[in-house]
Amino acid sequence: MSSVQDTVFDIIAKESGIDRSKITPDATLKDLEIQSLDAVQIIFEIEDHFKITMPDRDPKFDTESVKGLIDTVEKLLAEQVTQPTAP
């Protein structure tokens, strides 16, 4: 399990009040019965923790599933490494 996955699981559990053991990469936020307002808060917490901006309704990114969130974070973090930040 990657540290990104651990962190995303922790954030989902904390923000939704769901037992962390019920969260799996294959689950969707809908499967976990996470309300849309909580889902937005989860996205904000992920963005804040990793210092990234998640894409809004980008068809290339899956932010509905736990695995999709993890993959998106990992991709955005990899892009940060390869792209120097503007001064």
Secondary structure, DSSP 4 states (H G I P E B T S, - for coil): --HHHHHHHHHHHHHH---GGG--TT-BTTTTT--HHHHHHHHHHHHHHHT----SS-TT---SBHHHHHHHHHHHHHHHHHSPPP-
